[in-house]
Amino acid sequence: METTQRDAVAEVLAAVRALPLEARVEAWHAMGVELFEVAARSTIDWGESSALAVDAVTVDEELAQLDAERRALEELTVTAAYVSRSADATMHAFAAAHARVVTRHDVLEVDQWESDPRQFVPGEFAADDLAARLGVRVGTAEAWAEAGDAVRASLPRMFVMAGAGEMRMTTCETVLRELEHLEPAERESVEGMLVSGRALLGGSAAVKRRVRRLLASLGLSTPADEDASEALVEVSFREHPDQPRLTQMTVVMDADQAWQVQAAIDARARQLAQEHERLHGGATRYRMNRARVDAFVDLLLGSVRFDPIVRLTVPVRCFEDGVTPGTTMPFAGQGSGMPVSFGAVVRSQGCAAPLGAGQNGDGVGVGASAGQRRAATAPRSTTRVADLHVPGVGVVSAACVERLASTVGAAFTVALVDEKRGVTRWTSRFTYRPSITTRRFVEQRDEHCRFPGCMRPGEFCDADHVVPYADGGATSAANLQLLCRHHHRAKTFGGWAVAMRTDGVCVWNSPTGAWYRTDPADPTAYEITSREGYALIA
């Protein structure tokens, strides 16, 4: 950098340092936005004083200018990367400071209560408001704050390097996890070796390998923990984030088991590929990844004998004979507001499609009362099956649903839901705990914790009364929401307030006065104004 440029930067920096901290951050953000606008232009204005601004005349001059511009853009990109890494470290430091301030605030507030029955740990809800503002999960905001303090305390030199943009905070966290079993003196010595070498270059995976090799050479490797390894063993399913018709299956198993499974899958995949080549030749392409998936399914299902009982919540559209498809069928037992045997589990007996909700082969509700049986003598209804969305798995085609329905023993949980509003059509229960059917519907509607930005799966959440049961709140889908245990406590003890509409939309108000809207099954938390919030729940 030329002397004049250094002087100009020093002058600007001195002026910025004279500003209050909040104003400095605002100036930082404004400068970043301005630079992005420059970088996003198709042609960059390099400034009149720059040699790059001279218009080229000949081809050689144009080539020389393009080379100069390329070198300049490379330097700018590298500098932007330094700024990005520095900003990430700064964000961690601010999050940690925010957590300390909230914790101190809670300590002082608790001291004033004396006999207040509320019980919570000071700082327990420090990250909730911050997470909602940032549009991230609370666990993520908490992790940023914890990492900021942990890296500062345990790896001070790396923390300074991250603040200068010389390494990523994720790399610092990776190193910290690998060194957490060491004594402070040992950790300090190993940190010095890592900083002085090239071990911190590259991604987190490469850094982790280098750190482990260094620890092994020093005789400081992490001791084997059988209990920790056993706790990680699992099989899980998750809907593919980009293709809803695909499902991701994750299996964490012992390495020796994985080696045997891999060998079996590869051997069977080669057989399937050879059979496909023999039958089809080169007419259709059979990708090896597809062959491995087919081999896995073939080996798994071909070696296991079982009675297929599939329990799914099947979305169906029911209508009476002669009624225009798309209109809502009147519910049997409408006078009581209760559909016939709502959510009953029915077993197919070789039928081409699942039975209507709560109907057996005679069209009469399973376990229905006498009055409901009389109401069920209305014209017989038919059921049309649509593509099925299974939370956590993805979209299952209607053809697959019908195949399952045609299998003797297949079980389906059928829920009757208002098509327009998406709410249940049954009366409130007068007990604190919701019925299995109500709980199942709330899980299907919400899918995850309803707190702004939280994605904790619904199966691990509490069914919370929006209007407390003690205050007359009904145990019904219109007054129940899924909240993870942490955010259930935040609503009870942390100063958060929530209101819920009949269509499941929740409006939250934070202890600091911010407003958020969360929609059923939507992970996005919308920050709104108080006026919008009052309008939504009016």
C-alpha positions as CSV (number, residue, x, y, z in Angstrom):
1,M,0.0,0.0,0.0
2,E,1.4,3.4,-0.9
3,T,2.2,6.0,1.7
4,T,-0.6,8.3,0.7
5,Q,-3.1,5.4,0.9
6,R,-1.8,4.4,4.4
7,D,-2.1,8.0,5.6
8,A,-5.7,8.2,4.3
9,V,-6.6,4.9,6.0
10,A,-5.0,6.0,9.2
11,E,-6.9,9.3,9.1
12,V,-10.2,7.6,8.5
13,L,-9.5,5.0,11.3
14,A,-8.7,7.8,13.7
15,A,-12.0,9.5,12.9
16,V,-13.9,6.2,13.4
17,R,-12.2,5.5,16.7
18,A,-13.5,8.9,18.0
19,L,-17.1,7.6,17.5
20,P,-19.1,5.7,20.1
21,L,-19.0,1.9,19.7
22,E,-22.4,1.6,18.2
23,A,-21.6,4.3,15.6
24,R,-18.4,2.5,14.7
25,V,-20.3,-0.7,14.0
26,E,-22.8,1.2,11.9
27,A,-20.0,2.8,9.9
28,W,-18.4,-0.6,9.5
29,H,-21.7,-2.0,8.1
30,A,-22.3,1.0,5.8
31,M,-18.8,0.7,4.4
32,G,-19.3,-3.0,3.8
33,V,-22.6,-2.4,2.0
34,E,-20.9,0.4,-0.1
35,L,-18.0,-1.9,-1.1
36,F,-20.4,-4.7,-2.0
37,E,-22.3,-2.4,-4.3
38,V,-19.0,-1.6,-6.0
39,A,-17.9,-5.2,-6.3
40,A,-21.3,-6.3,-7.7
41,R,-21.1,-3.9,-10.6
42,S,-20.3,-5.4,-14.0
43,T,-17.6,-2.8,-14.4
44,I,-15.6,-1.5,-11.4
45,D,-14.7,2.2,-11.3
46,W,-11.1,2.1,-10.0
47,G,-10.8,5.8,-9.5
48,E,-9.2,8.6,-11.5
49,S,-5.9,8.3,-9.6
50,S,-5.5,4.6,-10.4
51,A,-3.4,3.5,-13.3
52,L,-6.1,0.9,-14.0
53,A,-8.5,3.7,-15.1
54,V,-6.5,4.5,-18.2
55,D,-8.3,3.4,-21.3
56,A,-6.5,0.8,-23.3
57,V,-5.6,1.6,-26.9
58,T,-3.9,-1.4,-28.3
59,V,-4.5,-5.1,-27.7
60,D,-1.3,-5.3,-25.7
61,E,-2.3,-2.4,-23.5
62,E,-5.7,-3.9,-22.9
63,L,-4.1,-7.2,-21.9
64,A,-1.7,-5.5,-19.6
65,Q,-4.6,-3.6,-18.0
66,L,-6.7,-6.8,-17.6
67,D,-3.7,-8.5,-15.9
68,A,-3.4,-5.5,-13.6
69,E,-7.1,-5.6,-12.8
70,R,-7.0,-9.4,-12.2
71,R,-4.1,-9.0,-9.7
72,A,-6.0,-6.1,-8.0
73,L,-9.2,-8.1,-7.7
74,E,-7.3,-11.1,-6.3
75,E,-5.9,-8.8,-3.6
76,L,-9.3,-7.3,-2.9
77,T,-10.9,-10.8,-2.6
78,V,-8.2,-11.9,-0.2
79,T,-8.6,-8.7,1.9
80,A,-12.4,-9.3,1.9
81,A,-11.8,-12.8,3.2
82,Y,-9.7,-11.4,6.0
83,V,-12.6,-9.0,6.8
84,S,-15.1,-11.8,6.7
85,R,-13.1,-13.9,9.2
86,S,-12.5,-10.9,11.4
87,A,-16.2,-10.1,11.4
88,D,-17.1,-13.6,12.3
89,A,-14.7,-13.5,15.3
90,T,-16.1,-10.1,16.3
91,M,-19.7,-11.5,16.1
92,H,-18.6,-14.3,18.5
93,A,-17.1,-11.8,20.9
94,F,-20.2,-9.6,20.9
95,A,-22.4,-12.6,21.4
96,A,-20.3,-13.6,24.4
97,A,-20.4,-10.1,25.8
98,H,-24.2,-10.1,25.3
99,A,-24.5,-13.3,27.3
100,R,-22.5,-11.9,30.1
101,V,-24.6,-8.8,30.3
102,V,-27.9,-10.7,30.3
103,T,-26.5,-13.1,33.0
104,R,-25.6,-10.2,35.2
105,H,-29.0,-8.6,34.6
106,D,-30.7,-11.8,35.7
107,V,-28.6,-12.1,38.8
108,L,-29.5,-8.6,39.9
109,E,-33.2,-9.2,39.1
110,V,-33.4,-12.5,41.0
111,D,-31.9,-10.8,44.0
112,Q,-34.9,-8.5,44.1
113,W,-37.5,-11.3,44.1
114,E,-36.9,-12.9,47.5
115,S,-40.0,-15.0,47.6
116,D,-40.8,-15.2,43.8
117,P,-41.6,-18.8,42.9
118,R,-40.1,-18.7,39.5
119,Q,-37.0,-20.7,39.1
120,F,-34.4,-20.4,36.3
121,V,-30.7,-20.2,35.9
122,P,-29.4,-16.6,35.3
123,G,-28.5,-16.2,31.7
124,E,-30.6,-19.3,30.6
125,F,-32.5,-17.3,28.0
126,A,-29.7,-14.9,27.0
127,A,-29.5,-16.2,23.5
128,D,-33.3,-16.3,22.7
129,D,-33.8,-12.7,21.8
130,L,-30.5,-12.5,20.0
131,A,-31.3,-15.7,18.0
132,A,-34.7,-14.3,16.9
133,R,-33.1,-11.1,15.8
134,L,-30.4,-13.0,13.8
135,G,-32.9,-15.5,12.4
136,V,-30.9,-18.5,13.7
137,R,-31.6,-21.3,16.2
138,V,-31.2,-20.5,19.8
139,G,-28.6,-23.3,20.1
140,T,-26.6,-21.6,17.4
141,A,-26.6,-18.2,19.2
142,E,-25.7,-20.0,22.4
143,A,-22.8,-21.8,20.7
144,W,-21.5,-18.5,19.3
145,A,-21.4,-17.0,22.8
146,E,-19.9,-20.0,24.4
147,A,-17.2,-20.4,21.7
148,G,-16.3,-16.7,22.0
149,D,-15.6,-17.0,25.7
150,A,-14.0,-20.5,25.4
151,V,-11.6,-19.7,22.6
152,R,-10.6,-16.4,24.3
153,A,-9.8,-18.2,27.5
154,S,-8.2,-21.4,26.2
155,L,-6.6,-20.4,22.9
156,P,-5.8,-16.7,23.3
157,R,-3.3,-16.5,20.4
158,M,-5.7,-18.1,18.0
159,F,-8.5,-15.9,19.1
160,V,-6.4,-12.8,18.3
161,M,-5.5,-14.4,14.9
162,A,-9.2,-14.9,14.2
163,G,-9.9,-11.3,15.1
164,A,-7.3,-10.2,12.6
165,G,-8.9,-12.4,10.0
166,E,-5.9,-14.8,9.8
167,M,-8.0,-17.9,10.6
168,R,-11.7,-18.9,11.0
169,M,-13.5,-19.2,14.3
170,T,-14.7,-22.6,13.2
171,T,-11.0,-23.7,13.0
172,C,-10.5,-22.3,16.5
173,E,-13.4,-24.3,17.7
174,T,-12.2,-27.5,16.0
175,V,-8.7,-27.1,17.6
176,L,-10.3,-26.4,21.0
177,R,-12.4,-29.6,20.8
178,E,-9.2,-31.6,20.0
179,L,-7.3,-30.0,22.8
180,E,-9.9,-29.9,25.5
181,H,-8.6,-33.0,27.3
182,L,-5.2,-31.4,27.8
183,E,-4.0,-29.6,30.9
184,P,-3.7,-25.7,30.5
185,A,0.1,-25.8,30.2
186,E,0.0,-28.6,27.6
187,R,-2.7,-26.8,25.7
188,E,-0.6,-23.6,25.6
189,S,2.4,-25.5,24.4
190,V,0.5,-27.3,21.6
191,E,-1.2,-24.0,20.6
192,G,2.3,-22.4,20.2
193,M,3.3,-25.3,17.9
194,L,0.2,-25.0,15.8
195,V,0.5,-21.2,15.4
196,S,4.1,-21.3,14.4
197,G,3.6,-23.9,11.7
198,R,1.2,-24.3,8.8
199,A,-1.2,-26.6,10.6
200,L,-4.0,-24.0,10.8
201,L,-4.3,-23.6,7.0
202,G,-7.2,-25.1,5.1
203,G,-10.6,-26.3,6.2
204,S,-11.6,-27.7,9.6
205,A,-11.3,-31.4,8.5
206,A,-7.7,-30.9,7.4
207,V,-6.8,-29.0,10.5
208,K,-8.3,-31.7,12.7
209,R,-6.2,-34.3,11.0
210,R,-3.0,-32.3,11.5
211,V,-3.8,-31.6,15.1
212,R,-4.4,-35.3,15.8
213,R,-1.2,-36.3,14.1
214,L,0.7,-33.7,16.2
215,L,-0.9,-35.0,19.4
216,A,-0.1,-38.5,18.5
217,S,3.6,-37.6,17.9
218,L,3.6,-36.0,21.4
219,G,1.9,-38.8,23.1
220,L,-1.1,-36.6,24.0
221,S,-3.8,-38.2,21.9
222,T,-7.4,-38.2,23.1
223,P,-8.0,-41.3,25.3
224,A,-10.6,-43.7,24.0
225,D,-14.0,-43.2,25.4
226,E,-16.2,-46.2,24.8
227,D,-19.3,-44.6,26.4
228,A,-19.0,-41.5,24.2
229,S,-18.6,-43.7,21.1
230,E,-21.6,-45.8,22.0
231,A,-23.8,-42.7,22.6
232,L,-23.1,-41.6,18.9
233,V,-24.4,-44.9,17.4
234,E,-27.7,-44.2,15.6
235,V,-29.8,-44.6,12.5
236,S,-31.8,-41.4,11.5
237,F,-33.9,-40.3,8.6
238,R,-34.2,-36.7,7.3
239,E,-36.0,-35.2,4.4
240,H,-33.6,-34.0,1.7
241,P,-33.3,-30.2,1.9
242,D,-33.5,-29.7,-1.9
243,Q,-35.5,-32.7,-3.2
244,P,-38.6,-33.5,-1.1
245,R,-39.0,-36.9,-2.9
246,L,-35.6,-38.0,-1.5
247,T,-34.7,-39.0,2.0
248,Q,-31.3,-38.9,3.7
249,M,-30.5,-41.8,5.9
250,T,-27.6,-41.4,8.3
251,V,-26.1,-44.5,10.0
252,V,-23.4,-44.1,12.7
253,M,-21.9,-47.6,13.5
254,D,-18.7,-49.3,14.5
255,A,-16.0,-49.1,11.9
256,D,-15.7,-52.9,11.6
257,Q,-19.5,-53.2,11.0
258,A,-19.3,-50.4,8.4
259,W,-16.4,-52.2,6.6
260,Q,-18.5,-55.4,6.3
261,V,-21.6,-53.5,5.2
262,Q,-19.7,-51.5,2.6
263,A,-18.2,-54.7,1.2
264,A,-21.6,-56.3,0.9
265,I,-23.2,-53.3,-0.7
266,D,-20.4,-53.0,-3.3
267,A,-20.5,-56.6,-4.2
268,R,-24.3,-56.6,-4.6
269,A,-24.2,-53.3,-6.6
270,R,-21.7,-54.9,-9.0
271,Q,-24.1,-57.8,-9.5
272,L,-27.1,-55.4,-10.1
273,A,-25.0,-53.4,-12.6
274,Q,-24.1,-56.5,-14.5
275,E,-27.7,-57.7,-14.6
276,H,-28.8,-54.3,-15.8
277,E,-26.2,-54.3,-18.6
278,R,-27.2,-57.8,-19.6
279,L,-30.9,-56.9,-19.8
280,H,-30.7,-53.4,-21.2
281,G,-27.3,-53.0,-22.7
282,G,-26.5,-49.3,-23.1
283,A,-30.0,-48.2,-23.7
284,T,-30.4,-46.8,-20.3
285,R,-27.8,-45.6,-17.9
286,Y,-27.5,-47.3,-14.5
287,R,-25.5,-45.0,-12.2
288,M,-23.3,-46.7,-9.7
289,N,-24.8,-44.6,-6.9
290,R,-28.2,-45.8,-7.8
291,A,-26.9,-49.4,-7.9
292,R,-25.5,-49.0,-4.4
293,V,-28.8,-47.7,-3.1
294,D,-30.7,-50.5,-4.8
295,A,-28.2,-53.0,-3.4
296,F,-28.6,-51.6,0.1
297,V,-32.4,-51.9,0.0
298,D,-32.2,-55.3,-1.6
299,L,-29.9,-56.6,1.1
300,L,-31.8,-55.0,3.9
301,L,-35.4,-56.0,2.9
302,G,-34.4,-59.3,1.3
303,S,-32.9,-60.7,4.5
304,V,-35.6,-59.6,6.9
305,R,-39.1,-61.2,7.2
306,F,-41.7,-59.1,8.9
307,D,-45.4,-58.3,8.9
308,P,-45.6,-54.8,7.2
309,I,-47.6,-52.6,9.5
310,V,-47.0,-49.0,8.3
311,R,-48.4,-46.2,10.5
312,L,-48.7,-43.0,8.5
313,T,-50.8,-39.9,8.7
314,V,-52.5,-39.9,5.3
315,P,-53.9,-36.7,3.9
316,V,-57.1,-37.5,2.1
317,R,-59.9,-35.5,0.6
318,C,-63.4,-37.0,1.3
319,F,-66.6,-36.0,-0.4
320,E,-70.0,-37.5,-0.7
321,D,-71.4,-39.0,-3.8
322,G,-72.8,-36.2,-6.0
323,V,-70.8,-33.5,-4.2
324,T,-68.3,-31.5,-6.3
325,P,-64.8,-32.7,-5.5
326,G,-62.9,-30.0,-3.5
327,T,-65.8,-29.1,-1.3
328,T,-65.7,-30.2,2.3
329,M,-67.8,-33.2,3.3
330,P,-70.1,-32.6,6.3
331,F,-68.8,-34.6,9.2
332,A,-70.8,-37.5,10.6
333,G,-72.0,-36.5,14.1
334,Q,-71.8,-32.8,13.2
335,G,-74.2,-31.8,15.9
336,S,-71.6,-32.7,18.6
337,G,-68.7,-31.2,16.6
338,M,-66.9,-34.5,16.7
339,P,-66.2,-36.5,13.6
340,V,-66.8,-40.2,13.8
341,S,-64.0,-41.9,15.6
342,F,-61.6,-39.1,14.7
343,G,-58.1,-40.3,14.0
344,A,-58.9,-44.0,14.4
345,V,-56.4,-46.5,13.1
346,V,-57.8,-48.6,10.3
347,R,-56.3,-51.7,8.7
348,S,-56.8,-52.3,5.0
349,Q,-58.1,-55.6,3.9
350,G,-56.7,-55.7,0.4
351,C,-58.6,-52.5,-0.7
352,A,-57.3,-50.3,-3.4
353,A,-57.1,-47.2,-1.3
354,P,-57.2,-46.4,2.5
355,L,-60.6,-46.4,4.1
356,G,-62.2,-43.1,5.1
357,A,-61.4,-41.7,8.5
358,G,-62.8,-43.9,11.3
359,Q,-64.7,-46.2,8.9
360,N,-64.6,-49.9,8.7
361,G,-65.7,-51.9,5.7
362,D,-69.4,-51.1,6.4
363,G,-68.8,-47.3,6.5
364,V,-69.6,-47.1,10.2
365,G,-67.3,-45.4,12.6
366,V,-65.1,-47.7,14.6
367,G,-66.1,-47.5,18.2
368,A,-68.8,-44.9,17.3
369,S,-71.8,-44.3,19.5
370,A,-75.4,-45.1,18.5
371,G,-76.1,-41.5,17.5
372,Q,-72.9,-41.4,15.4
373,R,-73.9,-44.7,13.8
374,R,-77.2,-43.3,12.7
375,A,-75.5,-40.2,11.4
376,A,-73.1,-42.4,9.4
377,T,-76.0,-43.8,7.4
378,A,-75.7,-40.7,5.1
379,P,-74.6,-41.4,1.4
380,R,-71.4,-43.4,1.4
381,S,-68.2,-41.4,0.9
382,T,-65.2,-42.2,-1.2
383,T,-61.6,-41.4,-0.6
384,R,-59.0,-40.1,-3.0
385,V,-55.4,-40.5,-2.1
386,A,-52.9,-37.7,-2.8
387,D,-49.1,-37.6,-2.5
388,L,-48.2,-38.0,1.1
389,H,-45.8,-35.7,2.9
390,V,-44.2,-37.5,5.9
391,P,-42.4,-35.0,8.2
392,G,-38.8,-35.8,8.5
393,V,-38.9,-38.2,5.5
394,G,-40.3,-36.4,2.5
395,V,-42.9,-36.9,-0.2
396,V,-44.3,-40.4,-0.7
397,S,-46.2,-40.8,-4.0
398,A,-49.9,-41.7,-4.1
399,A,-49.0,-44.9,-6.0
400,C,-46.8,-46.0,-3.1
401,V,-49.6,-45.2,-0.6
402,E,-52.0,-47.3,-2.6
403,R,-49.5,-50.2,-2.7
404,L,-49.2,-50.0,1.1
405,A,-52.9,-49.8,1.4
406,S,-53.3,-53.0,-0.7
407,T,-51.0,-54.9,1.7
408,V,-53.0,-56.8,4.3
409,G,-52.0,-55.5,7.7
410,A,-50.9,-52.0,6.7
411,A,-52.2,-49.5,9.2
412,F,-53.0,-45.8,8.5
413,T,-53.8,-43.0,10.9
414,V,-56.3,-40.8,9.2
415,A,-56.8,-37.2,10.3
416,L,-59.8,-35.1,9.3
417,V,-58.7,-31.5,8.9
418,D,-60.5,-28.3,7.7
419,E,-59.1,-27.8,4.2
420,K,-59.3,-24.0,4.3
421,R,-57.9,-23.3,7.8
422,G,-55.9,-26.4,8.5
423,V,-57.5,-26.8,12.0
424,T,-59.1,-29.9,13.6
425,R,-62.8,-30.4,13.7
426,W,-63.3,-31.8,17.2
427,T,-64.3,-30.3,20.5
428,S,-61.9,-29.2,23.2
429,R,-61.0,-31.7,25.9
430,F,-61.4,-30.8,29.5
431,T,-58.2,-32.5,30.7
432,Y,-54.7,-31.0,31.0
433,R,-53.0,-33.6,28.8
434,P,-54.1,-33.7,25.2
435,S,-55.4,-36.9,23.7
436,I,-53.1,-38.9,21.4
437,T,-55.1,-37.7,18.4
438,T,-54.8,-34.1,19.4
439,R,-51.1,-34.4,20.1
440,R,-50.6,-36.1,16.8
441,F,-52.4,-33.4,14.9
442,V,-50.4,-30.6,16.6
443,E,-47.2,-32.4,15.7
444,Q,-48.3,-32.7,12.1
445,R,-49.3,-29.0,12.0
446,D,-46.3,-27.5,13.7
447,E,-43.5,-30.1,12.9
448,H,-41.1,-28.3,15.2
449,C,-40.9,-25.9,18.2
450,R,-42.9,-22.8,17.4
451,F,-40.5,-20.4,19.1
452,P,-39.0,-17.9,16.6
453,G,-36.1,-19.6,14.8
454,C,-36.2,-22.9,16.7
455,M,-36.1,-26.1,14.7
456,R,-36.3,-28.7,17.5
457,P,-38.3,-31.6,16.0
458,G,-41.9,-31.9,17.3
459,E,-41.5,-35.4,18.7
460,F,-39.1,-33.9,21.3
461,C,-41.3,-30.9,22.2
462,D,-43.9,-30.2,24.9
463,A,-47.5,-29.5,24.0
464,D,-47.8,-26.1,25.5
465,H,-51.1,-24.3,26.3
466,V,-50.9,-20.9,24.7
467,V,-53.5,-19.6,27.2
468,P,-52.5,-21.4,30.4
469,Y,-54.7,-24.3,31.4
470,A,-55.0,-22.7,34.9
471,D,-56.4,-19.6,33.3
472,G,-59.1,-21.5,31.4
473,G,-57.1,-22.3,28.3
474,A,-58.6,-25.3,26.4
475,T,-56.7,-28.5,25.7
476,S,-57.4,-28.2,22.0
477,A,-55.3,-27.8,18.8
478,A,-56.4,-24.1,18.7
479,N,-54.7,-23.5,22.0
480,L,-51.8,-25.9,21.8
481,Q,-48.3,-25.4,20.3
482,L,-45.1,-27.4,20.3
483,L,-42.3,-25.9,22.4
484,C,-39.0,-27.5,23.2
485,R,-38.4,-27.7,26.9
486,H,-36.0,-24.7,26.8
487,H,-38.5,-22.4,25.1
488,H,-41.4,-23.7,27.2
489,R,-39.4,-22.4,30.2
490,A,-38.6,-19.2,28.3
491,K,-42.4,-18.6,27.9
492,T,-43.0,-19.4,31.5
493,F,-40.1,-17.7,33.2
494,G,-38.2,-15.7,30.6
495,G,-40.6,-12.9,29.9
496,W,-41.7,-14.0,26.5
497,A,-45.4,-13.7,25.6
498,V,-47.3,-15.4,22.8
499,A,-50.8,-15.3,21.2
500,M,-52.2,-17.8,18.8
501,R,-54.8,-17.6,16.0
502,T,-57.2,-20.4,15.1
503,D,-55.2,-21.1,11.9
504,G,-52.1,-21.8,14.0
505,V,-50.2,-18.5,13.4
506,C,-48.3,-17.5,16.6
507,V,-47.3,-13.9,17.5
508,W,-44.4,-13.6,19.9
509,N,-43.3,-10.6,22.0
510,S,-39.8,-10.6,23.5
511,P,-38.8,-9.2,26.9
512,T,-37.1,-6.3,25.0
513,G,-40.2,-5.5,23.0
514,A,-39.5,-7.1,19.7
515,W,-42.3,-8.8,17.8
516,Y,-42.2,-12.0,15.7
517,R,-44.6,-14.1,13.7
518,T,-44.2,-17.9,13.3
519,D,-46.3,-19.9,10.9
520,P,-47.1,-23.7,11.3
521,A,-44.4,-25.9,9.8
522,D,-42.4,-22.9,8.6
523,P,-38.9,-22.5,10.1
524,T,-38.7,-18.8,9.2
525,A,-39.4,-16.3,12.0
526,Y,-40.8,-13.0,10.7
527,E,-39.8,-9.9,12.6
528,I,-42.8,-7.6,12.6
529,T,-44.0,-4.3,14.2
530,S,-46.2,-4.1,17.3
531,R,-49.0,-2.8,15.0
532,E,-48.7,-5.8,12.8
533,G,-48.7,-8.1,15.8
534,Y,-51.8,-6.6,17.3
535,A,-53.5,-6.8,13.9
536,L,-52.7,-10.5,13.6
537,I,-54.3,-11.4,16.9
538,A,-57.1,-8.9,16.9
